[in-house]
Amino acid sequence: MRALTCTAFDEPETLTVTEQPTPTPGPGEVLIRVQAASVNYPDALMVQGKYQVRPPLPFTPGAEAAGTVEAVGEGVTHLTVGQRVAAFTGTGAFATHLIAPAAATLPLPDDLDLNVAATLPLAYGTAMHALIDRGQLKAGETLLVLGAAGGVGLAAVMIGKALGARVIAAASTPEKLELARAHGADEVINYADTDLKAAVGDLTGKKGVDVILDPVGDRWAESAFRAVAWGGRYLVIGFAGGEIPKLPLNLPLLKGASIVGVFWGEYARRDPRGNARHLTQLAEWVRSGALTPEISRTYTLQEAPQAMRDLLERRVTGKVIVTP
């Protein structure tokens, strides 16, 4: 098999494609021939040694993939050779073959595109867990999504609409805002040249928003939080904007609001059944057309370092995938 290999924590450009023995699945595992692997912000952070998880070296990055089962390990009864599946493994997906725990492998409908399926576990799973489990978003409430043209952001725009919310999408360019609007956003805000709090106030009659989903952080976090409604929920997803923000704690006090952390990977580990239910619902929404995942570009395995660089420098809209 061929695999993208990280031998030292460094920039993505230091990664190389190496030939390795194709592994054999152990008990409770499956071997997947990878057709598509989604590229996510944590992949690039992990390669740099900046993520909260530092895998032992050497390792192959790539958290999620879709493909077909080539072999099953002892005790695996719900998956069979030749079956189309998606899996979340945390690492290992940027390769032609991937060992995955059977418990973290989801069977796919025959009519679900594997490129699309590869994008569902992490970005869409994160947005699903954030909005339903952590944000308690209800139909008729107003959702503000920062970084609304990114992987998690665009997923949140679509899932928010599927849940019956009014969605305000915030991003940094007109092109990104147009993408968010094309995927269902009711209103858009360019926070690169607009006062975010004031714009939200204008769109909500000064009431504010019920839920804020923020994968960006940095200098926009406080302005966004100041736009939250009484009893609102601010969902901390990540810090793609760079700096980890520091919010004055008098703000949640005065707003009766909550700052809620969202760590999808740990949730998926602790509650695999709940996560599987979310992923099944996502697949159904894709099949029905309620969700239309945006794949803006595909990269070869050799081009995977460039994919991570493009993600780090925020040149990516929607999702991008590697096709080994």
Wavefront OBJ file of the C-alpha trace (Angstrom):
o trace
v 0.000 0.000 0.000
v 0.972 3.652 -0.391
v 0.624 6.075 2.502
v 1.430 9.703 3.242
v 3.960 9.551 6.066
v 4.904 12.000 8.815
v 8.277 11.231 10.415
v 8.659 14.475 12.406
v 6.257 17.190 13.543
v 6.781 19.893 10.945
v 5.071 21.679 8.056
v 2.854 19.654 5.683
v 5.371 20.068 2.874
v 7.767 17.692 4.692
v 5.387 14.741 4.297
v 6.272 12.011 1.804
v 4.423 9.133 0.153
v 5.955 5.782 1.152
v 5.374 2.142 0.280
v 4.290 0.059 3.284
v 3.012 -3.485 3.855
v -0.765 -3.685 3.585
v -1.960 -4.384 7.153
v -4.195 -7.225 8.297
v -7.213 -6.359 10.439
v -7.156 -7.599 14.006
v -10.122 -8.563 16.170
v -12.905 -5.989 15.880
v -11.245 -4.256 12.908
v -11.764 -3.970 9.160
v -9.412 -3.213 6.280
v -10.799 -0.548 3.926
v -9.600 0.215 0.414
v -9.819 4.005 0.457
v -11.544 5.787 -2.404
v -11.766 9.222 -0.781
v -10.347 10.778 2.372
v -11.589 14.132 3.622
v -9.069 16.815 4.586
v -9.692 18.617 7.874
v -8.039 21.409 9.832
v -6.963 19.057 12.660
v -5.011 16.973 10.122
v -2.704 19.904 9.406
v -2.404 20.815 13.091
v -1.531 17.214 13.969
v 1.253 17.117 11.376
v 2.676 20.303 12.941
v 2.422 18.894 16.458
v -0.079 21.606 17.423
v -3.173 19.461 17.953
v -4.354 18.207 21.360
v -3.575 14.683 20.153
v 0.063 13.914 19.223
v 0.247 10.440 17.650
v 3.492 8.473 17.965
v 5.873 8.926 15.047
v 5.896 7.915 12.277
v 2.209 8.128 11.409
v -0.117 8.694 8.465
v -2.470 11.689 8.803
v -6.084 11.732 7.694
v -9.006 11.337 10.067
v -11.856 10.047 7.897
v -12.390 8.112 4.709
v -14.860 6.215 2.575
v -14.269 3.126 0.473
v -14.955 -0.609 0.384
v -14.201 -3.321 2.927
v -11.384 -5.637 1.786
v -11.073 -7.801 4.893
v -12.712 -8.190 8.293
v -11.149 -9.211 11.574
v -12.299 -11.738 14.120
v -15.630 -10.948 15.745
v -16.837 -8.515 13.063
v -20.310 -9.607 12.001
v -22.115 -6.472 10.775
v -19.674 -5.660 7.961
v -18.752 -7.796 4.966
v -16.095 -7.822 2.248
v -17.108 -5.559 -0.646
v -19.402 -3.404 1.485
v -19.267 0.372 0.969
v -18.427 2.170 4.217
v -17.261 5.411 5.810
v -14.989 5.463 8.851
v -13.501 7.869 11.354
v -10.093 6.767 12.627
v -8.308 9.976 13.672
v -5.227 9.083 11.616
v -4.292 6.806 8.724
v -6.791 7.868 6.058
v -4.323 9.442 3.586
v -3.385 6.050 2.187
v -4.627 3.459 -0.267
v -5.680 1.194 2.631
v -6.911 1.924 6.138
v -7.418 -0.172 9.264
v -10.531 0.994 11.123
v -12.368 -0.181 14.236
v -15.572 -1.862 13.102
v -17.447 0.148 15.756
v -16.329 3.377 14.039
v -17.239 2.155 10.535
v -20.624 3.043 9.074
v -22.250 0.991 6.282
v -23.390 3.220 3.409
v -26.389 3.068 1.065
v -25.455 1.896 -2.425
v -26.580 5.186 -3.963
v -24.510 7.470 -1.693
v -21.446 8.874 -3.487
v -18.260 7.801 -1.694
v -16.606 11.193 -2.196
v -19.535 12.801 -0.395
v -19.605 10.082 2.263
v -15.962 10.800 3.130
v -16.908 14.331 4.188
v -19.652 13.326 6.623
v -18.080 11.897 9.811
v -15.956 14.789 11.087
v -17.191 18.115 9.664
v -20.861 17.199 9.380
v -20.693 15.023 12.491
v -19.180 17.935 14.408
v -21.874 20.355 13.240
v -24.601 17.805 14.010
v -23.295 17.098 17.525
v -22.756 20.811 18.146
v -26.189 22.007 17.078
v -28.294 19.138 18.444
v -26.492 17.812 21.525
v -24.552 20.839 22.726
v -26.486 23.815 21.328
v -30.006 22.373 21.711
v -30.996 24.292 18.558
v -34.754 24.378 18.065
v -36.915 25.099 15.048
v -37.680 28.809 14.854
v -34.514 29.888 16.669
v -31.794 31.977 15.030
v -28.352 30.514 14.381
v -25.220 32.546 13.611
v -22.460 30.589 11.851
v -18.936 32.024 11.668
v -16.574 30.739 8.985
v -19.732 29.814 7.129
v -17.993 28.715 3.908
v -15.564 26.326 5.608
v -16.071 22.623 6.162
v -17.809 22.738 9.555
v -19.352 26.158 8.908
v -21.070 25.234 5.659
v -22.230 21.967 7.204
v -23.762 23.958 10.072
v -25.579 26.266 7.650
v -27.255 23.291 5.970
v -27.963 21.355 9.161
v -29.353 24.483 10.820
v -31.813 24.861 7.960
v -32.714 21.162 8.092
v -33.510 21.629 11.793
v -35.821 24.555 11.034
v -33.664 27.449 12.241
v -33.180 30.874 10.699
v -29.510 30.915 9.680
v -27.236 33.965 9.519
v -23.946 33.126 7.781
v -20.809 35.172 8.477
v -17.641 34.946 6.370
v -14.818 37.117 5.073
v -15.460 37.488 1.310
v -18.458 38.019 -0.973
v -17.696 34.722 -2.741
v -17.835 32.781 0.534
v -21.071 34.478 1.511
v -22.603 33.634 -1.844
v -21.678 29.990 -1.299
v -23.352 30.016 2.123
v -26.452 31.647 0.672
v -26.565 29.060 -2.118
v -26.661 26.354 0.565
v -29.567 27.863 2.471
v -28.384 30.811 4.585
v -31.223 33.276 5.156
v -28.947 36.281 5.778
v -25.217 36.918 5.350
v -22.646 39.182 7.027
v -19.161 40.018 5.765
v -17.257 40.329 9.049
v -14.110 41.521 7.250
v -15.636 44.944 6.592
v -18.673 45.062 8.926
v -19.179 45.400 12.682
v -20.419 41.900 13.447
v -22.376 42.767 16.585
v -24.103 45.739 14.928
v -24.958 43.719 11.818
v -26.490 40.924 13.891
v -28.464 43.515 15.847
v -29.844 44.981 12.633
v -30.904 41.544 11.368
v -32.543 40.459 14.644
v -34.205 43.673 15.780
v -31.567 43.976 18.532
v -32.696 40.668 20.048
v -29.520 38.777 19.148
v -29.080 35.166 18.108
v -29.973 32.057 20.057
v -27.016 29.918 19.024
v -23.555 30.848 17.696
v -21.395 28.198 16.050
v -17.780 29.394 15.951
v -14.984 27.370 14.324
v -12.914 30.550 13.772
v -12.245 32.154 17.179
v -9.548 34.845 17.106
v -10.659 38.510 17.004
v -14.259 37.762 15.961
v -15.207 35.744 19.031
v -15.996 38.573 21.445
v -17.928 40.582 18.883
v -19.978 37.484 18.070
v -20.645 36.688 21.710
v -21.833 40.239 22.345
v -24.525 39.516 19.731
v -25.964 36.528 21.618
v -29.551 36.690 22.876
v -30.640 36.165 26.481
v -30.148 32.469 27.284
v -28.098 31.973 24.126
v -25.475 29.289 23.530
v -22.017 30.000 22.122
v -20.490 26.826 20.663
v -16.694 26.659 20.725
v -15.598 24.471 17.781
v -12.016 25.570 17.086
v -9.671 28.395 16.256
v -9.086 28.450 12.501
v -8.597 32.222 12.683
v -5.372 31.780 14.623
v -5.465 33.053 18.192
v -7.445 31.404 20.980
v -9.749 34.214 22.179
v -10.242 35.333 25.780
v -13.845 36.272 26.542
v -14.744 38.556 29.492
v -16.777 36.360 31.843
v -19.151 39.180 32.696
v -20.683 38.725 29.244
v -22.231 35.265 29.840
v -23.342 36.482 33.271
v -25.180 39.519 31.921
v -26.707 37.559 29.023
v -27.649 34.460 31.010
v -25.753 32.750 28.215
v -23.637 29.609 27.982
v -20.182 28.992 26.517
v -20.278 25.374 25.369
v -17.304 23.298 24.250
v -17.695 20.912 21.319
v -15.193 18.044 21.019
v -16.731 15.709 18.478
v -13.911 13.157 18.459
v -14.247 12.458 22.167
v -18.041 12.409 21.880
v -17.833 9.836 19.078
v -15.558 7.675 21.251
v -17.764 7.918 24.339
v -21.139 7.599 22.597
v -20.651 5.616 19.376
v -24.351 4.752 19.150
v -25.417 8.370 19.365
v -22.812 9.314 16.794
v -23.988 6.510 14.492
v -27.548 7.838 14.735
v -26.333 11.288 13.704
v -24.380 9.899 10.741
v -27.355 7.827 9.616
v -29.529 10.950 9.684
v -26.899 12.870 7.729
v -26.788 10.176 5.057
v -30.581 10.301 4.786
v -30.547 14.089 4.434
v -27.944 13.809 1.650
v -30.020 11.202 -0.168
v -33.166 13.338 0.120
v -31.401 16.505 -1.043
v -31.826 18.326 2.280
v -28.014 18.448 2.466
v -25.801 19.007 -0.571
v -22.176 18.744 0.613
v -19.832 21.092 -1.256
v -16.615 19.469 -2.494
v -14.592 22.281 -3.994
v -11.503 20.312 -5.032
v -9.904 16.869 -5.064
v -6.179 16.179 -4.590
v -4.032 13.144 -5.319
v -2.152 11.449 -2.498
v 1.029 13.262 -3.559
v -0.879 16.556 -3.439
v -2.234 15.999 0.078
v 0.396 18.313 1.671
v -0.836 21.106 -0.615
v -4.409 20.357 0.450
v -3.423 20.871 4.088
v -1.559 24.063 3.229
v -4.595 25.411 1.374
v -6.723 24.619 4.422
v -4.304 26.327 6.826
v -4.230 29.468 4.681
v -8.023 29.510 4.356
v -8.052 29.108 0.583
v -10.632 26.336 0.855
v -14.406 26.535 0.653
v -16.628 23.663 1.682
v -14.719 20.386 1.757
v -11.710 19.058 -0.139
v -10.739 15.407 -0.464
v -7.743 13.256 -1.229
v -8.293 10.384 -3.686
v -5.555 7.786 -3.111
l 1 2 3 4 5 6 7 8 9 10 11 12 13 14 15 16 17 18 19 20 21 22 23 24 25 26 27 28 29 30 31 32 33 34 35 36 37 38 39 40 41 42 43 44 45 46 47 48 49 50 51 52 53 54 55 56 57 58 59 60 61 62 63 64 65 66 67 68 69 70 71 72 73 74 75 76 77 78 79 80 81 82 83 84 85 86 87 88 89 90 91 92 93 94 95 96 97 98 99 100 101 102 103 104 105 106 107 108 109 110 111 112 113 114 115 116 117 118 119 120 121 122 123 124 125 126 127 128 129 130 131 132 133 134 135 136 137 138 139 140 141 142 143 144 145 146 147 148 149 150 151 152 153 154 155 156 157 158 159 160 161 162 163 164 165 166 167 168 169 170 171 172 173 174 175 176 177 178 179 180 181 182 183 184 185 186 187 188 189 190 191 192 193 194 195 196 197 198 199 200 201 202 203 204 205 206 207 208 209 210 211 212 213 214 215 216 217 218 219 220 221 222 223 224 225 226 227 228 229 230 231 232 233 234 235 236 237 238 239 240 241 242 243 244 245 246 247 248 249 250 251 252 253 254 255 256 257 258 259 260 261 262 263 264 265 266 267 268 269 270 271 272 273 274 275 276 277 278 279 280 281 282 283 284 285 286 287 288 289 290 291 292 293 294 295 296 297 298 299 300 301 302 303 304 305 306 307 308 309 310 311 312 313 314 315 316 317 318 319 320 321 322 323 324
